[in-house]
Amino acid sequence: MSNSLSAPTQGIMTPVHLLAGFLGTGKTTTLLQLLAQRPTTEKWAVIVNEFGEIGIDGVVLQQQDIEVREISGGCLCCTTGPQLPVTVTRLLRDYEPDRLFIETSGLAHLATLVDQLKRPPLGNALAMQAVITLVDVRQFFDSQYRDHPVYRDQIQIADVLVASKTDLASPEQLSAFEQEAAAMFPPKQAILNIQHGHLGAEVLTMHTASPAPSRYRPKLPSADNDISSCGWRFPAQQRFDTDRVARLFDQLPHLVTGLWRAKAVLYVHQQRLWFNWSAGQWGVESVAWRGESRFELICRQAQDFSDLEAALYACLVTDY
């Protein structure tokens, strides 16, 4: 492993890496790939923030030698109050990491969060590194994403813009994205393309060019206006039927109006599987988690989830 990953000399300040991106851009998958590149001489820690009340990403990120803390039930930038400074302070005090990663909610106002991390008291303990924003190129040209103020904020504040899931985008979409990204002002430090979350650790050597907190920022509308989330928990020993779960994820757009995102960690066929639904497609991976099963979704409006709940409970294996 190259020495270039050694923690920057910042006195007692801990380098902090902000990993952002709208719903479904692959932040957790990318963070897992970055964590796999940790030098054995360093201690790394993660704070993961989720919009919904039931944390899924923190469960997936649980692994040996990486300390993970969760902040759920809103975005760090607006609704969690003192949770971020309290969580960071305790993590730095109790674990003393050489490097800290913060995976933001897909609905986070990045500019507000960057300001919070730079100003005291957090700014006295953290050395802000390059802000990394993931972009699903297919979303980039979809007006329902592109016109969302949070989506625009996340792209504007990024130091490094990463086109994710490029294997699912057309060559024309990718070329148009690269041209538009290269013309942005202020210019990005880097514009990268990745597949399956494979982001090189050299991105961790980049520093932020984001403006200081004193700069005026127009107030953006709350991210959770007209956005709803709902989640379910199940005992760790409760099993789910493989075929029924697959049919459920196929049917999700018909069961939930205006579905943005759905994810779950379920006990299926003697293993725990991580399910991800985004932009009309879903995938599955195995995870090390051995706790309770969880299912959560985010959609554009409050609604009756009784049909979805019935379909979810129909996936249960009753003889466990």
CORRAUR-V39330 format. One record per residue. RES is the residue in one small letter. PSI is psi in radians with two decimals (* if undefined). D_FIRST is the distance of its C-alpha to the first C-alpha in whole Angstrom. Layout:
res & psi & d_first
RES & PSI & D_FIRST
RES & PSI & D_FIRST
This chain:
res & psi & d_first
m & 2.34 & 0
s & 2.53 & 4
n & -0.15 & 7
s & -0.28 & 8
l & -0.08 & 8
s & 2.54 & 10
a & 2.33 & 13
p & 2.60 & 16
t & 1.81 & 19
q & 0.54 & 21
g & -2.24 & 23
i & 0.09 & 24
m & 2.42 & 23
t & 2.18 & 21
p & 2.33 & 19
v & 2.29 & 20
h & 2.13 & 19
l & 2.06 & 23
l & 2.02 & 22
a & 3.07 & 26
g & 2.64 & 28
f & 3.03 & 31
l & 2.25 & 32
g & 0.30 & 31
t & -0.12 & 28
g & 0.53 & 25
k & -0.83 & 23
t & -0.73 & 23
t & -0.76 & 21
t & -0.73 & 19
l & -0.68 & 18
l & -0.71 & 17
q & -0.67 & 15
l & -0.75 & 13
l & -0.54 & 13
a & -0.26 & 12
q & 0.22 & 8
r & 2.24 & 9
p & 2.51 & 7
t & -0.30 & 9
t & -0.08 & 10
e & 2.59 & 12
k & 2.14 & 15
w & 2.63 & 15
a & 2.75 & 19
v & 2.38 & 21
i & 2.16 & 24
v & 2.28 & 26
n & 2.32 & 29
e & 2.52 & 32
f & -0.71 & 35
g & 2.99 & 37
e & -0.44 & 38
i & 2.03 & 36
g & 2.24 & 32
i & -0.79 & 30
d & -0.68 & 27
g & -0.62 & 26
v & -0.79 & 27
v & -0.60 & 25
l & -0.19 & 22
q & 2.12 & 23
q & 2.86 & 20
q & 2.43 & 19
d & 0.14 & 17
i & 2.13 & 18
e & 2.21 & 21
v & 2.25 & 23
r & 2.51 & 26
e & 2.48 & 29
i & 1.88 & 32
s & 2.99 & 34
g & 0.43 & 37
g & 3.07 & 37
c & 2.48 & 35
l & -0.56 & 33
c & -0.33 & 35
c & -0.55 & 38
t & -0.11 & 39
t & 0.01 & 37
g & -2.25 & 39
p & 0.07 & 37
q & -0.72 & 35
l & -0.96 & 32
p & -0.63 & 32
v & -0.78 & 33
t & -0.78 & 30
v & -0.80 & 28
t & -0.80 & 30
r & -0.67 & 30
l & -0.78 & 26
l & -0.66 & 25
r & -0.78 & 28
d & -0.54 & 27
y & -0.44 & 23
e & 1.03 & 22
p & 2.65 & 19
d & -0.36 & 16
r & 2.40 & 16
l & 2.32 & 19
f & 2.42 & 19
i & 2.00 & 23
e & 2.02 & 24
t & 2.83 & 27
s & 2.63 & 31
g & -0.17 & 31
l & 0.35 & 34
a & 2.41 & 33
h & 1.79 & 34
l & -0.68 & 31
a & -0.77 & 33
t & -0.72 & 35
l & -0.72 & 32
v & -0.76 & 30
d & -0.76 & 33
q & -0.66 & 33
l & -0.42 & 29
k & -0.50 & 30
r & 2.70 & 33
p & 2.56 & 34
p & -0.35 & 33
l & -0.64 & 30
g & -0.32 & 29
n & -0.31 & 30
a & -0.32 & 27
l & 2.42 & 24
a & 1.85 & 23
m & 2.19 & 23
q & -3.07 & 20
a & 2.33 & 21
v & 2.14 & 23
i & 2.09 & 22
t & 2.19 & 25
l & 2.46 & 25
v & 2.13 & 28
d & 1.98 & 30
v & -0.54 & 31
r & -0.63 & 34
q & -0.58 & 35
f & -0.53 & 35
f & 0.22 & 38
d & 2.11 & 40
s & -0.52 & 42
q & -0.44 & 42
y & -0.91 & 38
r & -0.58 & 38
d & -0.08 & 42
h & 2.23 & 40
p & -0.59 & 40
v & -0.73 & 37
y & -0.80 & 35
r & -0.69 & 36
d & -0.75 & 35
q & -0.62 & 31
i & -0.70 & 31
q & -0.72 & 32
i & -0.22 & 30
a & 2.42 & 27
d & -0.64 & 25
v & 2.16 & 23
l & 2.17 & 25
v & 2.02 & 23
a & 1.97 & 25
s & 2.88 & 25
k & 0.67 & 26
t & -0.33 & 27
d & -0.30 & 28
l & -0.13 & 31
a & 2.68 & 32
s & 2.73 & 34
p & -0.61 & 33
e & -0.73 & 36
q & -0.77 & 35
l & -0.74 & 31
s & -0.76 & 33
a & -0.69 & 35
f & -0.83 & 32
e & -0.69 & 30
q & -0.76 & 33
e & -0.70 & 34
a & -0.66 & 31
a & -0.40 & 31
a & 0.01 & 34
m & 2.60 & 34
f & 2.34 & 35
p & 2.68 & 33
p & 2.65 & 30
k & 2.62 & 27
q & -0.59 & 24
a & 2.57 & 22
i & 2.01 & 24
l & 2.72 & 22
n & 2.31 & 23
i & 2.79 & 21
q & 2.48 & 22
h & 0.50 & 22
g & 0.17 & 19
h & 1.47 & 16
l & 2.21 & 15
g & 2.55 & 12
a & -0.18 & 10
e & -0.35 & 11
v & -0.38 & 15
l & -0.17 & 14
t & -0.08 & 14
m & 2.52 & 18
h & 2.76 & 21
t & 2.52 & 24
a & 0.20 & 27
s & 2.50 & 29
p & 2.73 & 32
a & 2.78 & 33
p & -0.34 & 35
s & -0.27 & 39
r & 2.41 & 39
y & 2.38 & 41
r & 2.21 & 40
p & 2.53 & 43
k & 2.21 & 43
l & 2.63 & 42
p & 2.65 & 44
s & 2.41 & 42
a & -0.44 & 40
d & 0.21 & 42
n & 2.19 & 45
d & 0.40 & 46
i & 2.36 & 43
s & 2.64 & 43
s & 2.71 & 41
c & 2.52 & 42
g & 2.82 & 40
w & 2.56 & 41
r & 2.57 & 40
f & 2.59 & 41
p & 2.62 & 41
a & -0.58 & 38
q & -0.13 & 40
q & 2.13 & 41
r & 2.70 & 41
f & 2.55 & 41
d & 2.26 & 42
t & -0.90 & 40
d & -0.67 & 42
r & -0.67 & 44
v & -0.73 & 40
a & -0.75 & 40
r & -0.65 & 43
l & -0.82 & 43
f & -0.55 & 40
d & -0.60 & 42
q & -0.09 & 44
l & -0.78 & 43
p & -0.41 & 44
h & -0.32 & 47
l & -0.39 & 47
v & 2.12 & 46
t & 2.30 & 47
g & 0.71 & 45
l & 2.20 & 42
w & -0.78 & 38
r & 2.49 & 36
a & 2.46 & 36
k & 2.72 & 33
a & 2.67 & 34
v & 2.01 & 32
l & 2.60 & 35
y & 1.77 & 36
v & 2.18 & 36
h & 0.92 & 37
q & 0.36 & 36
q & 2.78 & 32
r & 2.23 & 31
l & 2.50 & 30
w & 1.99 & 29
f & 2.39 & 32
n & 2.18 & 31
w & 2.25 & 34
s & 2.38 & 34
a & 0.70 & 36
g & 0.02 & 38
q & 2.67 & 35
w & 2.72 & 34
g & 3.05 & 31
v & 2.49 & 30
e & 2.73 & 27
s & 2.64 & 27
v & 2.82 & 25
a & -0.22 & 25
w & 2.41 & 28
r & 0.27 & 31
g & -2.70 & 33
e & 2.73 & 36
s & 2.57 & 36
r & 2.53 & 36
f & 2.31 & 37
e & 2.60 & 37
l & 2.78 & 38
i & 2.29 & 39
c & 3.03 & 42
r & -0.23 & 44
q & 2.65 & 47
a & 2.48 & 48
q & 3.03 & 50
d & 2.09 & 51
f & 0.31 & 49
s & -0.67 & 51
d & -0.73 & 51
l & -0.77 & 47
e & -0.74 & 47
a & -0.74 & 50
a & -0.65 & 47
l & -0.80 & 44
y & -0.43 & 47
a & -0.25 & 48
c & -0.17 & 45
l & 2.51 & 45
v & 2.11 & 45
t & -0.30 & 48
d & 0.87 & 48
y & * & 45
